[in-house]
């Protein structure tokens, strides 16, 4: 096998990171108090993002494991490996909720453009019941997403990655063009400056969105294992280039221009801030909606595999199940997964609340598990000449774990407070 090229590795890392998080970066800029503090937080986070990718590649080379969970289990032990599997499952579950929430938002705007609220004899005329978001999203899940999620193998994965990248690039261009062409017609004012007393709270509130948007660490081990050139310096270069391109797309384009267009009034899903009858934005909604409809079954497939691994691992290779039993369990898992994620997506008011939860879970994959792996690698280094390197690895690992614990706790607190308001 020739292996994966450097350009291919960069593209797949970008595809893993770019997604629904793109919709929330203008909102994150507003919460941070402006573009400058948000960019500073992102640049600071970039150090941990790149170092996490680098250490995971190094640990994958040492452990010869092809998956993120396998690397954590080999380097940190069985208990931490089991925790990693549980966090991976929770992360996939909440990503499914976020995807359905985004689809629901786009359906709501599309239905508003088809059936705008009017007046009849001075009284408001309600739209038909069948354009209600709760009905349209539920019908879409039952009629389209569920049949796509049930099969054991999903053949359209290669097309979903291309469609997702196309949707992200198109949305970025739309946000930039709308800022220059229609900023005046939107009648928006300059964003107000935050007070100094609340600046630190505002700045830290952007971290969950950063973790959600730049999250590609779960896939990096598989990408590294497939690369043709597995040298550490080469992997670091691939990681740095991928994260810099993500930073450019997220911050200097979509995040910055979306925030400058709408200011503090920007919605947690930036597409919800645009008029529902704008044809260019409607195309962006359709592209994002179709890409998410194709991505959701892939997340369900990964979730089913993790559930089966968690269920089967204590039995140490129990007897093989029949084809009929496997089909029934697959359908039951898919129905349960979809019903639970749909119920939460209909209950959560906007994607911002979901991102705060996902950001906390993502902290495990970006900060805590790589930091623990870094600590483990440092502890295994031997020889007198490696004392400084060992101390540096241990210190950086402890700093990463503490930073991840802070992000996880802060994200959970923000999510709970947001739901209680």
C-alpha positions as CSV (number, residue, x, y, z in Angstrom):
1,X,0.0,0.0,0.0
2,X,1.5,3.4,-1.0
3,X,0.1,5.1,2.1
4,X,-1.5,8.5,2.6
5,X,0.3,11.5,1.2
6,X,1.0,14.7,3.2
7,X,-1.6,16.7,1.2
8,X,-4.1,13.9,1.8
9,X,-3.4,13.9,5.5
10,X,-3.9,17.7,5.7
11,X,-7.1,17.4,3.8
12,X,-8.6,14.7,6.0
13,X,-7.6,16.5,9.2
14,X,-9.3,19.6,7.8
15,X,-12.4,17.6,6.9
16,X,-12.5,16.1,10.4
17,X,-12.4,19.6,11.9
18,X,-14.5,21.7,9.6
19,X,-18.2,21.3,10.1
20,X,-21.1,22.6,12.1
21,X,-18.7,24.5,14.4
22,X,-18.3,27.0,11.5
23,X,-21.8,28.3,12.1
24,X,-21.0,29.2,15.7
25,X,-17.7,31.1,15.5
26,X,-19.3,34.6,14.8
27,X,-21.4,34.0,18.0
28,X,-18.3,33.0,19.9
29,X,-16.6,36.2,18.8
30,X,-19.5,38.2,20.2
31,X,-19.4,36.3,23.5
32,X,-15.6,36.9,23.8
33,X,-16.2,40.7,23.6
34,X,-14.9,41.2,20.1
35,X,-12.5,39.9,17.4
36,X,-9.2,40.7,19.2
37,X,-9.8,38.8,22.5
38,X,-11.3,35.9,20.5
39,X,-8.3,35.7,18.2
40,X,-5.9,35.8,21.2
41,X,-7.7,33.0,22.9
42,X,-7.6,30.9,19.6
43,X,-3.9,31.5,19.2
44,X,-3.3,30.4,22.8
45,X,-5.4,27.4,22.3
46,X,-3.6,26.6,19.1
47,X,-0.5,25.7,21.1
48,X,-2.4,23.0,23.0
49,X,-4.2,21.8,19.8
50,X,-1.0,21.3,17.9
51,X,0.9,19.8,20.8
52,X,-2.0,17.4,21.4
53,X,-1.9,16.2,17.8
54,X,1.9,15.9,17.9
55,X,2.0,13.8,21.1
56,X,-0.8,11.6,19.8
57,X,1.2,10.8,16.7
58,X,4.3,10.1,18.8
59,X,2.3,7.8,21.1
60,X,0.8,6.0,18.1
61,X,4.2,5.3,16.8
62,X,5.4,3.9,20.2
63,X,2.2,1.8,20.8
64,X,1.6,0.7,17.2
65,X,-2.1,1.2,17.8
66,X,-4.4,2.3,14.9
67,X,-7.1,4.1,16.9
68,X,-7.3,6.9,19.5
69,X,-8.8,4.6,22.1
70,X,-6.1,2.0,21.5
71,X,-3.3,4.5,21.9
72,X,-4.8,5.8,25.2
73,X,-5.3,2.2,26.5
74,X,-1.7,1.2,25.6
75,X,0.0,4.3,27.0
76,X,-2.2,5.2,30.0
77,X,-3.6,1.8,31.0
78,X,-6.9,-0.1,30.8
79,X,-8.8,2.1,33.2
80,X,-8.0,5.3,31.3
81,X,-8.7,3.5,28.1
82,X,-12.2,2.6,29.3
83,X,-12.8,6.2,30.3
84,X,-11.7,7.2,26.8
85,X,-14.2,4.9,25.2
86,X,-17.0,6.3,27.4
87,X,-16.1,9.9,26.6
88,X,-15.9,9.0,22.9
89,X,-19.4,7.6,23.1
90,X,-20.7,10.7,24.8
91,X,-19.0,12.9,22.4
92,X,-20.5,11.1,19.4
93,X,-23.9,11.3,21.0
94,X,-23.7,15.1,21.6
95,X,-22.4,15.6,18.1
96,X,-25.5,13.8,16.8
97,X,-27.7,16.2,18.9
98,X,-25.8,19.2,17.5
99,X,-26.2,18.0,13.9
100,X,-30.0,17.5,14.3
101,X,-30.2,20.9,16.0
102,X,-28.5,22.6,13.0
103,X,-30.8,20.7,10.6
104,X,-33.8,21.9,12.7
105,X,-32.7,25.5,12.5
106,X,-32.3,25.4,8.7
107,X,-35.7,23.7,8.3
108,X,-37.3,26.4,10.4
109,X,-35.8,29.2,8.2
110,X,-36.7,27.4,5.0
111,X,-40.3,26.9,6.1
112,X,-40.5,30.6,7.2
113,X,-39.4,31.6,3.7
114,X,-42.1,29.4,2.1
115,X,-44.9,30.3,4.6
116,X,-44.1,33.7,6.1
117,X,-46.3,34.8,9.0
118,X,-48.9,37.2,7.6
119,X,-52.0,39.0,8.8
120,X,-55.6,38.5,8.0
121,X,-58.0,41.1,9.1
122,X,-55.5,42.5,11.6
123,X,-54.9,39.2,13.3
124,X,-51.7,37.2,12.8
125,X,-52.1,34.2,10.5
126,X,-50.3,31.1,11.8
127,X,-48.4,28.9,9.4
128,X,-49.7,25.4,8.7
129,X,-49.0,22.7,11.3
130,X,-46.9,20.7,8.9
131,X,-44.2,23.4,8.7
132,X,-43.7,23.3,12.4
133,X,-40.0,22.5,13.1
134,X,-40.9,19.7,15.5
135,X,-42.9,17.9,12.8
136,X,-40.5,18.6,9.9
137,X,-37.4,17.5,11.8
138,X,-39.1,14.4,13.1
139,X,-40.4,13.5,9.7
140,X,-37.0,14.0,8.1
141,X,-35.4,11.7,10.8
142,X,-38.0,9.0,10.2
143,X,-38.2,9.1,6.4
144,X,-34.7,10.0,5.4
145,X,-32.0,9.8,8.1
146,X,-33.1,6.6,9.8
147,X,-33.1,4.5,6.6
148,X,-29.6,5.9,5.9
149,X,-28.4,5.0,9.4
150,X,-29.5,1.4,9.6
151,X,-27.2,-0.3,7.2
152,X,-24.1,-2.0,8.5
153,X,-21.9,-0.3,5.9
154,X,-22.4,3.2,4.7
155,X,-21.2,3.7,1.1
156,X,-21.6,7.4,0.7
157,X,-18.9,8.4,3.3
158,X,-16.5,9.6,0.6
159,X,-19.2,11.8,-0.9
160,X,-20.2,13.3,2.5
161,X,-16.6,14.5,3.1
162,X,-16.6,16.3,-0.2
163,X,-20.0,17.8,0.4
164,X,-19.1,19.0,3.9
165,X,-16.0,20.7,2.6
166,X,-18.0,22.3,-0.2
167,X,-20.6,23.6,2.2
168,X,-18.0,25.0,4.6
169,X,-16.2,26.9,1.8
170,X,-19.4,28.2,0.3
171,X,-20.7,29.4,3.6
172,X,-17.3,31.2,4.2
173,X,-17.7,33.0,0.9
174,X,-21.3,33.9,1.6
175,X,-20.4,35.4,4.9
176,X,-17.6,37.5,3.4
177,X,-19.7,38.7,0.4
178,X,-22.7,39.5,2.6
179,X,-20.5,41.7,4.8
180,X,-19.3,43.8,1.9
181,X,-22.5,43.8,-0.2
182,X,-25.4,43.9,2.3
183,X,-24.0,45.2,5.6
184,X,-25.8,48.5,5.2
185,X,-29.1,46.9,4.2
186,X,-29.1,44.9,7.4
187,X,-29.2,48.1,9.4
188,X,-26.7,46.9,12.0
189,X,-24.7,49.0,14.4
190,X,-21.2,48.6,15.7
191,X,-20.9,45.9,18.4
192,X,-20.8,47.4,21.9
193,X,-17.6,47.1,23.8
194,X,-17.7,44.8,26.9
195,X,-17.1,46.2,30.3
196,X,-13.6,45.5,31.8
197,X,-15.1,43.7,34.8
198,X,-16.7,41.0,32.6
199,X,-14.0,40.7,30.0
200,X,-12.3,37.6,31.6
201,X,-15.6,35.7,31.9
202,X,-16.5,36.6,28.3
203,X,-13.1,35.6,27.0
204,X,-13.1,32.1,28.7
205,X,-16.7,31.5,27.3
206,X,-15.3,31.1,23.8
207,X,-13.1,28.1,24.7
208,X,-15.9,25.4,24.3
209,X,-16.6,26.7,20.7
210,X,-12.9,26.5,19.9
211,X,-12.8,22.9,21.2
212,X,-15.8,22.0,19.2
213,X,-14.6,23.6,16.0
214,X,-11.0,22.4,16.0
215,X,-11.9,18.9,17.2
216,X,-10.1,16.4,14.9
217,X,-7.9,14.6,17.5
218,X,-10.0,11.4,17.6
219,X,-9.3,10.9,13.9
220,X,-5.6,11.9,14.0
221,X,-4.3,8.5,15.1
222,X,-6.0,6.7,12.2
223,X,-4.7,9.4,9.8
224,X,-1.1,9.1,11.2
225,X,-1.2,5.3,10.9
226,X,-2.2,5.6,7.2
227,X,0.5,8.1,6.3
228,X,3.4,7.2,4.0
229,X,5.9,9.3,5.9
230,X,5.6,8.7,9.6
231,X,8.5,10.7,10.9
232,X,7.7,12.9,13.9
233,X,8.9,16.2,12.3
234,X,6.7,15.5,9.2
235,X,3.7,14.8,11.4
236,X,4.2,18.0,13.3
237,X,4.4,19.9,10.1
238,X,1.1,18.3,8.9
239,X,-0.6,19.2,12.2
240,X,0.6,22.8,12.2
241,X,-0.5,23.4,8.6
242,X,-3.9,21.8,9.2
243,X,-4.6,23.9,12.4
244,X,-3.4,27.1,10.7
245,X,-5.8,26.6,7.8
246,X,-8.6,25.9,10.2
247,X,-7.7,29.1,12.1
248,X,-7.8,31.0,8.8
249,X,-11.2,29.6,7.8
250,X,-12.9,29.8,11.2
251,X,-11.5,33.1,12.5
252,X,-10.2,35.4,9.8
253,X,-13.1,34.7,7.5
254,X,-16.3,33.2,8.9
255,X,-15.9,34.3,12.5
256,X,-14.6,37.8,11.9
257,X,-16.9,38.8,9.0
258,X,-19.9,37.2,10.6
259,X,-19.3,39.1,13.8
260,X,-18.6,42.4,12.0
261,X,-21.9,42.0,10.1
262,X,-24.2,41.3,13.0
263,X,-22.2,42.4,16.1
264,X,-23.5,41.2,19.5
265,X,-26.8,40.3,17.9
266,X,-25.4,37.4,15.9
267,X,-27.2,34.1,16.6
268,X,-25.4,31.0,17.8
269,X,-26.1,29.6,14.3
270,X,-25.0,32.4,12.0
271,X,-27.3,31.3,9.2
272,X,-30.3,32.1,11.5
273,X,-29.2,35.8,11.5
274,X,-29.7,36.2,7.7
275,X,-33.2,36.7,6.1
276,X,-35.0,33.6,5.3
277,X,-35.9,34.6,1.7
278,X,-32.3,35.3,0.5
279,X,-31.5,32.9,-2.3
280,X,-27.8,32.8,-1.7
281,X,-28.3,32.0,1.9
282,X,-31.0,29.4,1.1
283,X,-28.4,27.6,-1.0
284,X,-26.0,27.6,2.0
285,X,-28.8,26.2,4.2
286,X,-29.5,23.4,1.7
287,X,-25.8,22.5,1.3
288,X,-25.3,22.4,5.0
289,X,-28.5,20.5,5.6
290,X,-27.8,17.8,3.0
291,X,-24.2,17.5,4.2
292,X,-25.4,17.0,7.8
293,X,-28.0,14.4,6.7
294,X,-25.2,12.4,5.2
295,X,-22.8,12.9,8.1
296,X,-25.3,11.9,10.8
297,X,-25.4,8.2,9.7
298,X,-21.6,8.1,9.9
299,X,-21.7,9.3,13.5
300,X,-24.4,6.7,14.3
301,X,-22.2,4.0,12.7
302,X,-19.2,5.0,14.9
303,X,-21.5,5.2,18.0
304,X,-22.8,1.7,17.4
305,X,-19.3,0.3,17.1
306,X,-18.2,2.0,20.4
307,X,-21.3,0.6,22.1
308,X,-20.5,-2.9,20.8
309,X,-16.9,-2.6,21.9
310,X,-17.9,-1.5,25.4
311,X,-20.4,-4.3,25.6
312,X,-18.1,-7.0,24.2
313,X,-14.7,-6.1,25.8
314,X,-15.4,-7.6,29.3
315,X,-16.4,-10.9,27.6
316,X,-13.0,-11.3,25.9
317,X,-14.2,-12.5,22.6
318,X,-17.5,-14.3,23.3
319,X,-19.2,-16.5,20.8
320,X,-20.2,-14.9,17.5
321,X,-23.8,-13.9,17.1
322,X,-26.1,-14.9,14.3
323,X,-26.9,-12.6,11.4
324,X,-30.5,-12.1,12.6
325,X,-29.4,-11.2,16.1
326,X,-26.9,-8.8,14.7
327,X,-29.5,-7.1,12.5
328,X,-32.0,-6.8,15.4
329,X,-29.3,-5.3,17.7
330,X,-28.2,-2.9,15.0
331,X,-31.8,-1.7,14.4
332,X,-32.5,-1.4,18.1
333,X,-29.3,0.6,18.7
334,X,-30.1,2.9,15.8
335,X,-33.7,3.5,16.9
336,X,-32.6,4.2,20.5
337,X,-29.8,6.5,19.4
338,X,-32.0,8.5,17.0
339,X,-35.0,8.8,19.4
340,X,-32.7,10.1,22.2
341,X,-30.8,12.6,20.1
342,X,-34.0,13.8,18.4
343,X,-35.7,14.3,21.7
344,X,-32.8,16.4,23.1
345,X,-32.5,18.3,19.8
346,X,-36.2,19.3,20.0
347,X,-35.8,20.3,23.6
348,X,-32.6,22.4,23.4
349,X,-33.4,26.0,22.3
350,X,-30.3,26.6,20.2
351,X,-27.0,25.0,19.2
352,X,-25.0,27.1,21.6
353,X,-26.2,25.1,24.5
354,X,-25.1,21.9,22.8
355,X,-21.7,23.3,21.9
356,X,-21.0,24.2,25.5
357,X,-21.5,20.5,26.4
358,X,-19.5,19.2,23.5
359,X,-16.7,21.6,24.3
360,X,-16.4,20.1,27.7
361,X,-16.3,16.6,26.4
362,X,-13.9,17.6,23.6
363,X,-11.5,18.9,26.3
364,X,-10.8,15.2,27.2
365,X,-9.6,14.5,23.7
366,X,-7.7,17.7,23.1
367,X,-6.2,18.4,26.6
368,X,-6.7,15.6,29.1
369,X,-5.9,12.3,27.2
370,X,-3.0,13.8,25.2
371,X,-1.7,15.3,28.5
372,X,-2.0,12.0,30.3
373,X,-0.2,10.3,27.3
374,X,2.5,13.0,27.5
375,X,2.9,12.4,31.2
376,X,3.2,8.7,30.6
377,X,5.8,9.1,27.9
378,X,7.8,11.4,30.1
379,X,7.7,8.9,32.9
380,X,9.0,6.1,30.6
381,X,12.0,8.1,29.3
382,X,15.2,6.8,30.7
383,X,18.9,7.8,31.0
384,X,20.6,10.8,32.6
385,X,20.7,12.8,29.4
386,X,16.9,12.7,29.2
387,X,16.1,14.2,32.6
388,X,15.3,17.6,31.2
389,X,13.2,16.2,28.5
390,X,11.4,13.9,30.9
391,X,10.7,16.8,33.3
392,X,9.4,19.0,30.4
393,X,7.1,16.2,29.2
394,X,5.7,15.6,32.7
395,X,5.3,19.4,33.3
396,X,3.5,20.0,30.0
397,X,1.4,16.9,30.5
398,X,0.2,18.2,33.9
399,X,-0.5,21.6,32.5
400,X,-2.6,20.1,29.7
401,X,-4.6,17.9,32.1
402,X,-5.2,20.9,34.4
403,X,-6.2,23.0,31.5
404,X,-8.6,20.3,30.2
405,X,-10.2,19.9,33.6
406,X,-10.8,23.7,33.8
407,X,-12.3,23.7,30.3
408,X,-14.5,20.7,31.0
409,X,-15.8,22.2,34.3
410,X,-16.4,25.6,32.8
411,X,-18.2,24.2,29.8
412,X,-20.5,22.1,32.0
413,X,-21.2,25.0,34.3
414,X,-22.0,27.3,31.3
415,X,-24.3,24.6,29.8
416,X,-26.2,24.0,33.0
417,X,-26.6,27.8,33.7
418,X,-27.8,28.4,30.1
419,X,-30.4,25.7,30.3
420,X,-31.7,26.9,33.7
421,X,-32.2,30.5,32.5
